[in-house]
Every structure is written in C-alpha cells, then in structure tokens.
Amino acid sequence: MGIMRAGGPIMWVIFVLSIIALGVFIERVLFFRRSSTDPEKLELALSEALYENDAEKATQIAKSGDSSLHRLFIAAVAHWQVDTEAFKLLLEQQIRRELFRWIKGLTLLGTISRVAPLLGLLGTVLGMVEIFRGLPQASQSPMIALSGGIWQALLTTVAGLSIAVPTVLAYTYLNAKIDDQEETLYRGADFLIREKLTAGTKAPHGKDK
C-alpha cells in the first residue's frame, strides 16, 4: 500500500488496468478451451454420417460439442440442401461469426498493453514536476530532496512497464490461438465443400436401405 500511495492516483489506474487485463486473459483462455476440439476426429465422424446419408447421425455429431467447428458443422448440416455457391457463402458467414467470438476482448487487451506504459510515463513526469516545484521550499539539501523524490516518481513507469510486458505477451499468445482456429475453421469449410461436391446437393434424410 505504501508503494501505491507513493505512486499517486495514476498508480491506482495502472493497478485497475492490470486487474482488467488479467480478467480478460483468463476469460479468453477458458473460452478458447471450450471452443476448441479435435478437427480430424470430428471430420472423420461427420464424413461417415454424410456418406451413409444419415441426417440424424450427422446432426448428432455436429451437436456433440460446443466448439466453433461444431457450430460450423451444425450450420452446414442444417443447410446441406442449398446450392454450392450459397453453401460457400453460408460457411464464410459462419466462420466470420465464430472468429468474432474469438477476438472479443482482444482490442481491450491490446489497448491496455499500449496505454499502461504511457500512463506510467505520465505519472513519472507529473511526479518530477511536483519534485521540482517543491525544491524551493525544501528544508533539506536540494540534491537530497531531488534524489529522494525521483525514485517515487519512477514507480509509475516501472508499474506501467510491468503491466505492459505480460499483457503484450498475453495478447500475442491469444492472437496465435486465433490464427490457429481460423486455419481450423477454413480447413473444416474446405472439408464440407468437398463432401458436398462428392455427395451432391441432396440433403441426408436417413440411411440408405
């Protein structure tokens, strides 16, 4: 608490930003885990159902999880009967919706990573202004007063950088995960288009007898 008081109001702002950044990171990591799956296993299972022309089985497989790829497959199976161009457009729209869910909160995280060091610098500058303004009234040697006040002024810069560095790392990590997910979704879309072109536009209605 002594350090927080020494850093002044801006130190508290930086502290609040650090809590927000941590909360966003934890929420995104948990969301990424819920929204990920084994694409090869899922594609293999759905391919078998589509080959058997079994709509019920295909729907069950698509709804067997809550990942982004599962939701893409749900939309595809539900609109299997549309023509190929409309089908491609449907997949593209669904992918954009899923990626929007993934990038939620990352703008805030990126903003904090850029603003935190600037706030730290601002706090230092304001602290230095206060130090020099108080030098004429200092009862002790100006050099002693100056050296004693500089370390306090620099606290906000240290705090800002301490928040910015891990936040940048977190932002980079999450963006890499989004890139991987984007690749997974587009690969899933390619898989669906191949399956549709192979099977034709007929929607699965049940197992062929």
N, C-alpha and C positions, 0 to 999 in steps of 0.2 A: 504493500500500500504506500510505503514511503516513496518508492520509485514512481508510482502512478501520480502522487501529489507533486513530486519534483518535476515530472514531465508536463504538468499542466493539463488543461482541457483537451488539447489535441491528443495527448497520450490516451485519454479515455475513448476518444473517437477511434483511434487505431485499435484499441482493445476490442471495441464493439465490432469493428470490421473483421478482426481475426475470428471472433465467435461466428459471425455470419459465414465467413469463408469455410470454416470447419464444418458448419452445419450443411452448407451446400455440397461440400465434398462427400460427406458421409451419406447424405440422401442420394446423390448421384451414383455412388458405388453400390449401394443397396439396390437402386433401380436397375443398374446395369446387370447385376447378378440375376434379378428376377426376369429381365427381358432378354437373357441370352439362353442359347440351347445348343445342342449338337446338331449342326445342319445336315451332315451326311446321314446320320441315323434317321432324322426326320424326313429327309428327301427320299430315302430308300423305302421307308414305310408308306409314304404317300404314293410313291411310284407304283408300288404293288397294288394299292387300292384302286388307283386310276386304271391300271392295266386290267384289273378284274371288273372294271366298270361298276364299282360298288360305291355308290354315293354316301350311304350311311357310314361305311367304314372310313371313307376319305374325310368326311366331316368330323368323325370322332377323332381321327388322327390330328386334324388341323386344330381341334379344340382341346387337345390333350395337354396343352401348356399355355402359359401366358407370355411367351416371348414375342418379340417383334416378328420373328419369322413365322411363328404360329399364326399371328394375326394376318400376315400377308397371305398365308395359305388359306385361311378362313375366307378372306375376301375373294381369292381366286376360285375356290371350290363353289362358292355361292353364285359366282358369275361365269361359270365354265361354259355356258351355252352362247355367250356373246361372240361376235366375230373377232378375229385375231387382232386387228388394229385397236378395237375398243378394249380388248383384253390387255394389250400392252399399255394403253393409257390408264386403265384401272390399276395395274401394277405400279406404274410410275407414281400415280397419285397416292397410293397406299404407302409406298416407300417414303415419299416426302412427309406424309403424316407421321410415320414411325421415326424418321430422323429428327423431326421437330420435337418429338417427345424426348429424344436422346440429348439434344442440345439445350434443353430447358435448364436455366440456371448458370450455364457456362459464360454467358455475357456478363453476368454479375460477378462471377469469379475472376474473369479477365479484367474487369474494371477495378476490382479491389487490388489485384496484383500491380496495377499501374498507379492507382491513387495512393496506396499506403506509403510508398517511399516519398511521394511528393508531399503528403501530409507530414511525414517525418521531417523533411527538409524545411517545410513551413514552420513547424514547431521549433526547430533549431534557430531559424532566422529570427522568429519572434522572441525567443529566449535571449539571443545575442543583443537584440535591440533593448530589452529590459536591462541586461547587464550594463551596457554602455550608458544607458540613461541614468542608472543608479550610481555610476562611478563617482561623480562629483560629490555625492552625499555620503559616500562610503567612509566609515570610521577607521577602516584598516587600510593598509597599503593597496593602491590600485591594482598592482600585479597580483596580490593575494586574492583580492576580490574578484579579479578577472579570471584567474585560474580556478577559483572555487565555483564560479558560475558557469564556466564553459562546459564542464562535464555534465551539469544538469541540462544545459541547452542541447547537448548532443544525444541525450537519452531518446528523444523522439525520432531522430534519424536512425539510431540503432533499432528502435522498436519497429519503425516503418520497414526497414530492410529485412528484419527478422520475420515479418509477416509476408512481405512481397516474395521472398525467395521460395518458401514452401508452397505459396499459392501459385506461383508460376509453374513449379514442378507438378502440382496437382492439376492445373489447367492443361498442361502438356500431356499428362498421363490420360486424362479423360478424353481429350481430343484424339489421341491414338486409339482409344477404345471405340470412339465413334467412327473413325475411319475403318476399323476392322468390321464393325457392324454394318456399315454402308456396303462394304465389299460382300458380306454375307447376304444381305438383302438383294443386291443386284444379281448375285450368283443364284439365289433362290428364284428370282424372277426369270432368269435365263432357263433354269430347270423347268419351271412351269410352262414357259413358252414352248420348249422342246416337247414336253409331254402333251401339250395341246395340239401341236402340229402333227405329232405322231398319232394321237387318238382321234383327231378331227374336232369339229366344234360340238359334237354331240355331248350333252351333259350325262354323267353317270347316273343311272337310275336304279341300279341293283346288279347283282351278279348275273352274268350270262348263264343261261342254262344249256 
